[in-house]
Structure formats: C-alpha cells, structure tokens
Amino acid sequence: MNAVPPLVSVRDITVRFGGIIALAGVSFDVASGSIVGLIGPNGAGKTTLFNCLSRVYRPNSGDILVDGASIMQVPRHVVPHLGIARTFQNVSLFDSLTVLDNVLIGGHSIGTGGFFKSAFAWPSVARDEAGLREKARALLAFANLERYADAPARDLPFPIRKRVELARALMSDPRLLLLDEPAAGLNHDEVEVLRAQILRVRTRFNLAVLLVEHHMSLVMSVSDRVVAMDFGRKIADGPPAEVQRNADVIRAYLGADAV
C-alpha cells in the first residue's frame, strides 16, 4: 500500500544573507491535517523558513513542494491560492477598518472578481461579496468575535487582535496555516484559550498547522510532531516527547552544561 504523500515538503532549504547562513539544508514534511511545532532559540531560522514558505524570501538552494509540485516559481500573490495562509508575530491589522472588514480582506486574496468586474459592478461581484460577508461573520462567530464585528481594530486589546488575524487567515480556506508565535504577549489563561483554539481550527477546517512558538508547554501539547532548529540547522524531528529528551535540543536551550 502506497504511503500518503505529504501536503508540504521542505527539501534541503538554504538561505544566505551575505556571509550569514540563516538556513542550512533544512528538510521536513508536513502531513495533511497534522500540527507540526517548529522550535528553536532566537536566531535559529524559524521565521526565515516561514518567509520562504510564504514566498517572501527566495532560498539560495533547495525546494518547497505543495502536493508534490514546486512553489519556487510561484508569485507571492498566488500563494493563498495554493492553500497557504499565515499570521504574524507582530499582529498586522488595518486599524482604521472594522473587525469585519479586516476579516473580509482575507477572502479577497482568493477572490475571482477582478478589477474590471468590480469597476462595472457585475452581478457576480455582488454575489461574491455577499458570500464573503456571510463567511466572515461565520468565522467571527467561530472565534467568539461577533461582539467586535463593527468595532475599529485600533480599539481592540492585544489578545483579541490576534484572534482577528487568525480569522482573517482562515478566510482564504487554507490547507496549511502558518502560525508565527501566536502565544507571544499572552498570559497563562489566554494561552489556554489559544491551545483549545488551535485544536478546534485543525478539527473544524481539516487543515495542517505549522506552529513557530517559544511557549514549550503549548507546542508540546498540541503538536503531532516537533521540528527543532538551531543556528539554521535542523537538530531534531519527531514526536514531542522524543524531541524534549533530545540532547541537542536541551543543549540549544540550556547550554552545554545541561547535558
């Protein structure tokens, strides 16, 4: 019986910034419907890898495959159409827009109306917009954000802003959701809410999650697999309990005297 191919395959990715090697031959897979934690000290190359996956950076060598096809020649604006969406460590919202409008923007990234149809108000554009609004309100309900729908994003507390960004990412119907340090700036109770939300997102939308995070309890409790990096290299890849015991991982976080 043939094994199910991975949704995403990162193959020997290397990124250099001048004389600095940010990623050095990193390889791993993300299976459909799985949650993979990506950990490592600051400067390990985690965000650089995220930027390669979302086509912000172009690697010096290596390849990234989605459903077995390379995305190296895919323009950045086409990435959402491949089923890849992301959130950011520093939450990026349009502060002058309402929460509903911020979430709607995530759906426009995969819209089919185009400038010409929108400019001449074709009936299909109106139908698409109505459908997007219905979908955005459903996502607000899913994220328990309905009460904020008409509030300007600038007025929101930080944890709520993070949930808005997550809802916006889900608007594009991703198959792979990239979460960049979603627990940063959250207190203990808020992290617990986030933990449940990540698991609900995976189940409800049947998507894969690649999670960059420093909060080890969160990563280890939600991840099916954990990939550990240090100085741009992969140092471990396996089940959470196995990676936690890995001597190279302990050394990267605690120093040579810890092992």
C-alpha positions in Angstrom: 0.0 0.0 0.0 1.4 3.4 -1.0 2.1 5.9 1.7 0.1 9.2 1.6 2.4 11.9 0.3 2.9 15.0 2.5 0.9 18.1 1.9 4.1 20.2 2.1 7.7 19.0 1.7 10.6 21.3 2.6 13.7 20.0 0.9 17.2 21.0 1.7 16.4 24.7 2.0 19.4 27.0 2.3 19.2 30.8 2.8 22.2 33.2 3.0 22.1 36.9 3.8 25.6 38.0 2.7 28.0 35.9 4.8 25.3 34.9 7.2 23.7 31.4 6.8 20.1 31.7 8.0 19.1 28.2 6.9 21.5 25.4 6.1 19.9 22.5 4.3 16.7 22.2 6.3 14.3 19.4 5.3 11.0 18.2 6.8 7.4 17.3 5.8 4.0 18.4 6.9 1.2 15.9 6.5 -2.3 16.9 5.7 -4.3 17.6 8.9 -1.2 17.5 11.2 0.1 20.0 13.6 3.9 20.5 13.4 5.7 22.6 16.0 8.8 24.4 14.9 11.0 25.4 17.8 14.5 26.8 18.4 16.2 29.7 20.2 16.1 33.2 18.8 18.0 33.4 15.6 17.5 29.7 14.8 15.9 30.5 11.4 12.3 29.7 12.1 10.8 33.0 10.8 13.2 32.8 7.8 11.7 29.4 6.9 8.2 30.8 7.3 9.1 33.6 4.9 10.3 31.0 2.4 7.0 29.1 2.7 5.0 32.3 2.0 7.4 33.3 -0.8 8.6 36.5 0.9 12.2 35.1 0.6 13.6 33.0 -2.2 16.0 30.3 -1.0 19.5 30.2 -2.4 19.0 26.5 -2.9 16.6 23.7 -2.1 12.9 23.4 -2.9 9.4 23.5 -1.3 6.7 21.3 -2.7 3.0 21.5 -2.2 1.1 18.4 -3.3 4.3 17.3 -4.9 4.7 20.5 -7.1 7.4 23.1 -6.5 6.3 26.6 -5.5 9.7 28.2 -6.2 8.4 30.0 -9.3 5.0 30.9 -7.9 4.4 34.7 -7.5 3.7 35.8 -3.9 0.2 36.8 -4.6 -0.7 33.3 -5.8 0.4 31.7 -2.5 -3.1 31.9 -1.0 -4.5 30.0 -4.0 -2.1 27.2 -3.1 -3.9 26.9 0.3 -1.2 28.6 2.4 -2.1 31.3 4.9 -0.2 32.8 7.9 -0.4 35.0 10.9 2.5 37.2 12.1 4.3 37.6 15.4 3.6 41.3 15.3 -0.1 41.5 14.6 -0.8 43.2 11.3 -4.3 44.7 11.1 -5.8 47.7 9.3 -6.5 49.8 12.4 -9.0 52.2 10.7 -11.2 49.3 9.5 -13.7 47.4 11.5 -13.1 43.8 12.6 -15.5 42.5 10.0 -13.7 44.4 7.2 -10.3 43.1 8.4 -11.6 39.6 8.2 -13.1 40.2 4.8 -9.7 41.2 3.4 -8.6 37.6 3.9 -11.2 36.4 1.5 -10.4 39.0 -1.2 -6.9 37.4 -1.5 -8.6 34.4 -3.4 -11.4 36.3 -5.0 -12.2 35.9 -8.6 -14.0 39.2 -9.3 -11.0 41.2 -10.6 -10.7 44.9 -11.2 -12.8 45.1 -14.4 -15.8 43.2 -13.0 -15.7 45.2 -9.7 -15.4 48.5 -11.5 -18.5 47.8 -13.6 -20.4 46.2 -10.7 -21.1 42.9 -12.4 -23.9 40.9 -10.6 -21.4 38.1 -9.9 -19.3 40.5 -7.9 -22.2 41.4 -5.7 -23.0 37.7 -5.1 -19.3 37.0 -4.3 -19.2 39.9 -1.8 -22.4 38.7 -0.1 -20.9 35.2 0.2 -17.7 36.6 1.7 -19.6 38.6 4.2 -21.6 35.6 5.3 -18.4 33.6 5.6 -16.6 36.3 7.6 -19.5 36.5 10.1 -19.4 32.8 10.5 -15.7 33.0 11.3 -16.3 35.8 13.7 -18.8 33.5 15.5 -16.3 30.6 15.4 -13.6 32.8 17.0 -16.1 34.3 19.5 -15.6 37.8 18.0 -19.2 38.6 17.0 -19.5 41.5 19.6 -16.5 43.2 17.9 -17.7 43.0 14.3 -18.3 46.7 13.9 -15.5 48.0 16.2 -12.4 49.6 14.7 -9.4 47.3 15.0 -7.4 50.0 16.7 -9.6 49.8 19.8 -9.1 46.1 20.4 -7.0 44.6 23.2 -4.0 42.6 22.0 -5.4 39.0 22.5 -8.5 40.0 20.5 -6.3 41.4 17.7 -4.6 38.1 17.5 -7.9 36.3 17.1 -9.0 38.7 14.4 -5.8 37.9 12.5 -6.4 34.2 12.8 -10.0 34.6 11.5 -8.7 36.6 8.6 -6.2 33.9 7.7 -9.0 31.3 7.7 -11.0 33.3 5.2 -8.8 32.0 2.4 -9.7 28.4 3.1 -6.1 27.3 3.8 -4.9 23.8 3.8 -1.7 24.9 5.6 -1.9 27.5 8.4 1.4 29.1 9.4 1.2 30.5 13.0 4.1 32.7 13.9 4.4 32.9 17.7 0.7 33.1 18.4 1.3 32.9 22.2 3.6 35.9 22.3 2.3 38.5 24.7 -0.5 36.3 26.1 -0.9 35.5 29.8 -1.5 31.9 31.1 -5.3 31.9 30.7 -5.0 33.4 27.2 -2.6 30.7 26.2 -5.0 28.1 27.4 -7.7 29.6 25.2 -5.2 29.6 22.3 -4.4 26.0 22.9 -8.0 24.9 22.5 -8.5 27.2 19.5 -5.6 25.7 17.6 -7.0 22.2 18.1 -10.5 23.4 17.2 -9.2 25.0 14.0 -7.5 21.8 12.9 -10.6 19.7 13.5 -13.2 22.2 12.2 -11.4 23.1 9.0 -9.4 19.9 8.4 -6.1 21.8 7.8 -2.5 21.4 8.7 -0.8 23.8 11.1 2.9 24.7 11.2 3.5 26.5 14.5 6.5 28.6 15.4 6.5 29.1 19.1 8.7 29.6 22.2 6.0 28.5 24.6 7.1 24.9 25.1 4.0 23.7 27.0 1.8 24.9 24.2 3.9 23.4 21.4 4.3 20.0 23.1 0.6 19.7 24.0 -0.8 20.5 20.5 1.8 19.1 18.1 1.8 15.7 16.5 5.5 16.3 15.5 8.1 18.8 16.5 11.0 20.0 14.4 13.8 21.7 16.4 16.3 24.1 14.8 19.5 25.8 16.0 21.7 28.2 14.0 19.8 27.5 10.8 20.1 23.7 11.0 17.6 21.0 11.9 18.7 19.3 15.1 15.7 17.1 15.9 12.5 15.9 14.2 10.0 13.6 15.9 7.2 13.1 18.4 7.1 15.9 21.1 8.3 13.6 24.0 11.2 12.4 21.9 12.3 15.8 20.9 12.1 17.1 24.5 14.6 14.4 25.6 17.0 15.1 22.6 20.4 16.1 23.9 21.0 18.6 21.1 17.7 20.3 21.9 18.5 20.5 25.6 21.9 21.9 24.8 20.4 24.5 22.4 18.1 25.8 25.0 20.0 25.3 28.3 23.7 25.2 27.2 26.4 22.5 27.1 26.4 22.1 30.9 22.8 20.8 30.8 23.6 17.5 29.1 
